[in-house]
Amino acid sequence: MRSLILLGLVGFAAQLVDGSLGMAYGVTSTTLLLAIGTNPAAASATVHLAEIGTTLASGISHWRFGNIDWKVVGKIAVPGAVGAFAGATFLSSLSTEVAAPVMSLILLALGAYILVRFTLLGLPRGNLGKPLRARFLAPLGVVAGFVDATGGGGWGPVGTPAILASGRLAPRKVIGSIDASEFAIAIAASIGFFVGIGSENIDFSWVAVLLLGGVIAAPLAAWLVRHIPPRVLGSAVGGIIVLTNVRTLLRSDWIDAPGGVQSVAYVAIAVVWAAAIAYSVRAYRQDRANESVEAIEAEPGSRDAETEVTPA
């Protein structure tokens, strides 16, 4: 019963993060599953099975709001599914002793990316431009799908910034297209895990509870994004992911660091984490102040608007 409650909380927390940032459901939930002692392959399989439901619901919502570019989905979903299937079978072939550090390394890299990205730059931005080509989307899909399956998450953190950086698709359509295509990635990864570890190694009650936690959190995430700045939340979540996976790596057979070394590492990460959150809060307040000034200057009755040259 205690495990089911923890899983429900994991799904709840992961959906809060994903609903507020538009990414990191898999990264967050897999990190938390590993923290409570779940087998790496089973953790990723559980997350991807739950994501079949969450990504379907998310894709339908984005479709109804016109946030999907189906040409992009068509070009990235199939290669992404291939990469996800390959990643799932690869992870399933590894022993637990090897798989845990490998997954933690991937999650650590993704967590560091989220921490740095949101601390320094805030929400990703993009501009409209030329159509995205298959020669760009296909390799991106394969890599993002493979990382997603082997790391238990990563489709959003890898795919979303890459497409936004191309400057060829509006941000809302980037997020909507990535979320819609993730349905295919979740199915392909799940099939890969069924082939690799079999259904007997997956506890479907865990999948159901994880999914239920996410469903309950969905409306709260919509409220949260209106009250907690995504920039600050991204810094906070990125720090949690980094700290948790560094802990796993330092305690693994690969490193097996002494207690003193572990303590120093945790303190150093905590200091950087606190500084990142403080910086994000300050940057957010500065951005709000700048937006207020720009709004005032744009008003018809502002001084700038009134300074017109009158004929003599």
Protein Blocks (a to p, Z undefined) as FASTA:
>chain_A
ZZmmmmmmmmmmmmmmmmmnopaklmmmmmmmmmnopafklmmmmmmmmmmmmmmmmmmm
mmmnopacfklmmmmmmmmmmmmmmmmmmmmmpcfklmmmmmmmmmmmmmmmmmmmmmmn
opadddddddddfklmmmmmmmmmmmmmmnopajlmmmmmmmmmnopacfklmmmmmmmm
mmmmmmmmmmmmmmmnopklpcfklmmmmmmmmmmmmmmmmmmmmmmcfklmmmmmmmmm
mmmmmmmmmmmmklopafklmmmmmmmmmmmmmmmmmmmmmmmmmmmmmmmmmmmmmpmk
bmklmmccddZZ
